[in-house]
Amino acid sequence: MKTSVKKGRTYLLGVWLCLGASLLMGCEEDPSIRFGQAQPGHMQSVSTFGKSLQGRWMSLADSSVLVINANAVVRQDRPVGKVALNDLKEGLQITIKAQRVYQDDSIEVGRVVLGDSVVLTANTIDTLFVIGAGHILKEEKGQWFLNDERQAGYLVRRLQLVNGKELSYDRLTHDEDGQILRSVTSVSDVYEEDSAQVMLAKPTTREFRRFLRKDGFANRERFVRLK
């Protein structure tokens, strides 16, 4: 009986991780907001990320890892669920080293959180941004803007250090940021090639700064540096 339980749990864990990986790979939500030009419009593009940003950062929201090098941002190890540590031990041969959980002493399957729970992770690699044609990096006053060219305009995200210790990865939300943009500049509704409707904003330099002062980029995720 115990052998069948172990095999069943092992199979279930494998399916769970594979399903999670397929769902999470490259699936960052599109806020359906575009800018008419790479932002900030008055700044020149830069060719590398600052040294202060480069390294490995762990999300305080889900323990995934953001890796930033000179010219790219990659997200790894997205979580796919949570399970009690005792339940995981019941049917699997697991070991715990430095809060990381391994199956058969070699395959990392999760991280211990809150003492007795395990966040199961999938070994995913989600490339968020690579500097190059159509992918423009700009920096102003410690704010790094990731501009991805789409058919109707640029999808923009932001990275910045907070209090010199944490990294904030800031994205647009259709409702909150759309409302702020409408209050500071003129916007129009356009369609991209997949017939999806997006909001197109063409702020001046002053209007974009007003957007930032009104707490634009409302979807903010904090990260701490990994040693």
C-alpha positions as CSV (number, residue, x, y, z in Angstrom):
1,M,0.0,0.0,0.0
2,K,2.7,2.4,0.9
3,T,4.5,1.9,-2.4
4,S,1.3,2.7,-4.4
5,V,0.8,5.9,-2.3
6,K,4.3,7.0,-3.0
7,K,4.0,6.3,-6.8
8,G,0.6,8.1,-6.9
9,R,1.9,11.1,-5.0
10,T,5.0,11.3,-7.2
11,Y,3.0,11.1,-10.3
12,L,0.6,13.8,-9.1
13,L,3.5,16.1,-8.1
14,G,5.0,15.6,-11.6
15,V,1.7,16.5,-13.3
16,W,1.2,19.5,-11.0
17,L,4.7,20.9,-11.8
18,C,4.4,20.3,-15.5
19,L,1.0,21.9,-15.7
20,G,2.2,24.9,-13.7
21,A,5.2,25.3,-16.0
22,S,3.0,25.3,-19.1
23,L,0.6,27.8,-17.6
24,L,3.2,30.2,-16.2
25,M,5.8,30.3,-18.9
26,G,5.7,33.7,-20.5
27,C,2.2,34.5,-19.3
28,E,2.6,38.0,-17.8
29,E,-0.7,39.8,-18.1
30,D,-1.0,42.4,-20.9
31,P,-2.6,45.6,-19.5
32,S,-3.7,46.7,-23.0
33,I,-2.1,50.1,-22.7
34,R,0.4,51.5,-25.2
35,F,2.4,54.6,-25.5
36,G,3.0,56.4,-28.8
37,Q,6.8,56.5,-28.2
38,A,9.3,54.9,-25.9
39,Q,9.2,56.5,-22.5
40,P,10.4,58.9,-21.2
41,G,10.1,60.5,-24.6
42,H,12.8,63.1,-24.0
43,M,15.5,60.6,-22.8
44,Q,18.0,58.8,-24.9
45,S,18.1,55.0,-24.8
46,V,20.8,53.2,-22.8
47,S,22.6,50.0,-23.7
48,T,22.9,48.3,-20.3
49,F,21.2,48.0,-16.9
50,G,22.9,49.8,-14.0
51,K,25.2,47.7,-11.8
52,S,23.0,48.4,-8.8
53,L,20.1,46.5,-10.5
54,Q,22.1,43.6,-11.7
55,G,22.0,40.3,-9.8
56,R,19.4,37.9,-8.4
57,W,16.2,39.1,-6.7
58,M,13.5,37.1,-4.9
59,S,9.9,38.2,-5.0
60,L,8.2,38.9,-1.7
61,A,4.9,37.9,-3.2
62,D,5.6,34.4,-4.6
63,S,9.4,33.7,-4.0
64,S,10.1,33.6,-7.8
65,V,13.5,34.9,-8.8
66,L,14.2,37.8,-11.1
67,V,17.6,37.7,-12.7
68,I,19.0,40.9,-14.2
69,N,22.2,41.1,-16.2
70,A,23.7,43.8,-18.3
71,N,21.1,43.5,-21.0
72,A,18.3,41.2,-20.0
73,V,15.6,40.5,-17.3
74,V,14.6,36.9,-16.8
75,R,12.1,35.4,-14.3
76,Q,12.7,31.9,-12.9
77,D,11.0,29.3,-10.6
78,R,7.4,30.4,-10.7
79,P,5.2,28.9,-7.9
80,V,2.5,26.5,-8.9
81,G,0.8,25.7,-5.5
82,K,1.3,25.2,-1.8
83,V,1.2,21.9,0.3
84,A,1.7,21.0,3.9
85,L,5.2,19.7,4.6
86,N,3.9,16.6,6.4
87,D,1.7,15.7,3.5
88,L,4.7,15.9,1.1
89,K,6.8,13.8,3.4
90,E,4.1,11.1,3.6
91,G,4.6,9.7,0.2
92,L,7.9,11.1,-1.2
93,Q,11.6,10.7,-0.4
94,I,12.4,14.3,0.3
95,T,15.3,16.2,1.9
96,I,15.5,19.8,3.0
97,K,18.6,21.9,2.5
98,A,18.7,25.7,3.3
99,Q,14.9,25.9,3.1
100,R,14.8,24.2,-0.3
101,V,13.0,20.9,-0.8
102,Y,14.4,18.2,-3.0
103,Q,12.9,15.0,-4.2
104,D,15.2,12.0,-4.3
105,D,17.9,14.3,-3.0
106,S,18.5,15.9,-6.4
107,I,15.3,17.4,-7.9
108,E,14.3,20.7,-6.4
109,V,10.5,20.8,-6.0
110,G,9.8,23.8,-3.7
111,R,10.8,26.0,-0.8
112,V,9.7,25.9,2.8
113,V,7.7,28.9,3.9
114,L,6.0,29.7,7.3
115,G,7.6,26.7,9.0
116,D,5.4,23.9,7.9
117,S,4.2,24.7,4.3
118,V,6.0,24.1,1.1
119,V,5.5,26.3,-2.0
120,L,5.9,24.0,-5.0
121,T,7.8,25.6,-7.8
122,A,8.2,24.8,-11.5
123,N,11.7,25.3,-13.1
124,T,10.5,27.9,-15.6
125,I,12.5,30.5,-17.5
126,D,10.4,33.5,-18.6
127,T,12.4,36.1,-20.5
128,L,10.8,39.5,-19.7
129,F,13.1,41.9,-21.6
130,V,16.2,41.8,-23.7
131,I,17.7,45.1,-25.0
132,G,17.7,45.1,-28.8
133,A,15.6,46.2,-31.8
134,G,12.2,47.1,-30.6
135,H,13.2,46.6,-27.0
136,I,14.4,50.0,-25.7
137,L,15.8,50.7,-22.3
138,K,15.7,54.3,-20.9
139,E,16.7,55.6,-17.5
140,E,15.8,58.8,-15.6
141,K,16.5,59.6,-11.9
142,G,17.0,55.9,-10.9
143,Q,13.9,54.7,-12.8
144,W,14.6,52.2,-15.6
145,F,11.9,52.0,-18.2
146,L,11.5,48.8,-20.3
147,N,9.9,49.7,-23.6
148,D,8.6,46.8,-25.8
149,E,7.4,47.8,-29.3
150,R,4.0,46.4,-30.3
151,Q,1.9,47.1,-33.3
152,A,0.0,50.0,-31.8
153,G,2.8,51.5,-29.7
154,Y,5.0,50.6,-26.8
155,L,4.2,48.5,-23.8
156,V,6.2,50.1,-20.9
157,R,7.3,48.7,-17.5
158,R,9.6,50.1,-14.8
159,L,12.3,48.9,-12.5
160,Q,13.6,51.0,-9.6
161,L,15.4,50.6,-6.2
162,V,13.3,51.4,-3.1
163,N,15.2,52.6,-0.1
164,G,18.4,51.4,-1.7
165,K,17.6,47.8,-0.6
166,E,14.5,46.5,-2.4
167,L,13.7,46.3,-6.1
168,S,10.3,47.3,-7.4
169,Y,9.0,45.8,-10.6
170,D,6.2,48.1,-11.8
171,R,3.6,47.3,-14.4
172,L,0.5,49.0,-15.8
173,T,-3.0,48.1,-14.9
174,H,-5.8,48.8,-17.4
175,D,-8.2,50.3,-14.9
176,E,-6.1,52.3,-12.5
177,D,-3.4,53.5,-14.9
178,G,-5.9,54.0,-17.7
179,Q,-7.8,56.4,-15.4
180,I,-4.7,58.3,-14.5
181,L,-3.7,58.6,-18.1
182,R,-7.1,60.0,-19.0
183,S,-6.7,62.6,-16.3
184,V,-3.3,63.9,-17.6
185,T,-3.3,63.4,-21.4
186,S,-5.5,62.5,-24.4
187,V,-6.0,58.8,-25.2
188,S,-7.6,56.9,-28.0
189,D,-8.8,53.3,-28.5
190,V,-7.0,51.4,-31.3
191,Y,-6.9,47.8,-32.5
192,E,-3.8,45.6,-32.9
193,E,-3.5,42.9,-35.5
194,D,-5.1,40.3,-33.2
195,S,-8.2,42.6,-33.1
196,A,-7.5,43.3,-29.4
197,Q,-8.5,46.8,-28.4
198,V,-5.8,48.8,-26.6
199,M,-5.6,52.3,-25.1
200,L,-3.0,54.5,-26.9
201,A,-1.6,57.4,-24.9
202,K,0.7,60.1,-26.4
203,P,1.8,62.2,-23.3
204,T,4.2,65.1,-23.5
205,T,7.2,65.0,-21.2
206,R,5.4,67.1,-18.7
207,E,2.3,64.9,-18.9
208,F,4.3,61.7,-18.4
209,R,5.9,63.2,-15.3
210,R,2.4,64.0,-14.0
211,F,1.4,60.4,-14.7
212,L,4.4,59.2,-12.5
213,R,3.6,61.7,-9.7
214,K,0.0,60.4,-9.6
215,D,1.4,56.9,-8.8
216,G,1.4,55.6,-12.3
217,F,2.5,51.9,-12.8
218,A,0.0,50.8,-10.1
219,N,0.9,47.1,-10.2
220,R,4.1,47.0,-8.1
221,E,5.9,43.9,-6.9
222,R,8.8,44.0,-4.4
223,F,12.0,41.9,-4.5
224,V,14.9,41.5,-2.1
225,R,18.4,40.7,-3.3
226,L,19.7,37.2,-3.1
227,K,23.3,36.7,-2.1
